[in-house]
Amino acid sequence: MASAPQPGDRDTARVHVPKRLLDAMGDSPASAVRSWLDALPETVERQLAAWELTLERVPTPGGRHSLVALVQQADGTPAALKFPAPGPDSDHEGAALAHWNGWGAARLLRADPDTGALLIERLRDAVSLRSLPEPKALLEAAGTVRRLWVAPPEGHPFASVTGRTAEEREVLRALGTGAWAADARPLTDEALELREALPAEPPEEVLLHGDFRQGKVLAGERAPWLAVGPVPVVGERAYDLARLVLDRCEDLAAGPGPAAAARRRITKLADSLDVDRDRLRGWTLYRAVEAGLRRGAAGDRRRAELLLEFAGWL
């Protein structure tokens, strides 16, 4: 009779790096990233043994910038073991989750500064706010993101919205000169103008999720909905909320009066969260153009055109 799996058992902890992660990171010019990918299966197994975890599976297709393994702790409690790709901000997710301490986000259980591993409260990864009807999803999203907007910890490591968008500025200029983006140059120019104007006098400096959208809010046991996968940054709430405005933009495009519907969405979200409508409109346009140009440069023209069309509605 076969013995029961033991925590960290190498015979059961076979780690296969998902193809999506390999495709996204495999061509990275950074030698540290390539070395990280090559060593990842062994790194995961060492972490499983060190923290007495039993591997259940590595979900596929997975993410483009991290590997997540579903595990059980020694006491049988489920958890998620995450390994973010190395980079200047690779430790920021753990710092943000630790600061929120389960308030509006998945709780950080353990962190290993040497491997970058994060042991995180397990949520229902197959059930996100995108499974809800649009009005209900926006209502729940607003309630969740409100909890995340807190003062950052003293001496925090997080970038500012001003700093992050300053790094994007030259990228936007370069991408906007591409032949395929010729029709979008007026929008690119407006986005660059907004990038100069909006950070000049930010109304607040709070900790933001950075990539908040319906797909990043999962069903949980401790709370109905909790956020995951932050790309934390410090700045004004309108910047964070802009990404949520762009959610399900394909649904707006397929419906009647998409431009009016997009503006109503901005008004509704701004008013429900006490955010300035004009600043939310500006950051939404900026983030739509920035994301659209990047998608276009990566070859995803369909998504790029949709995002740029959305920016045009504003």
Buried (B, 14 or more C-beta within 10 A) or exposed (E): EEEEBBBBBBEBBEBEBBEEBBEBBEEBEEEEBBEBBEEBBEBBBBBBBBBBBBBBEBBEEBBEBBBBBBBBBEEEEEBBBBBBBBBEBBBBBBBBBBBBEBEBBBBBBBBBEEBBBBBBBBBEEEBBBBBBEBEEBBBBBBBBBBBBBBEBEEEBBBBBBBBBBBEBBEEBEEBBEEEBBEEBEEBBBBBBEBBEEBBEEBEEBBBBBBBBBBBBBBBBEEBEBBBBBBBBBBBBBBBBBBBBBBBBBEEBBEEEEBEEBBBEBBEBBBEBBEBBBEBBBBBBBBBBBBBBBBBBBEEBEEBBBBBBBBBBBB
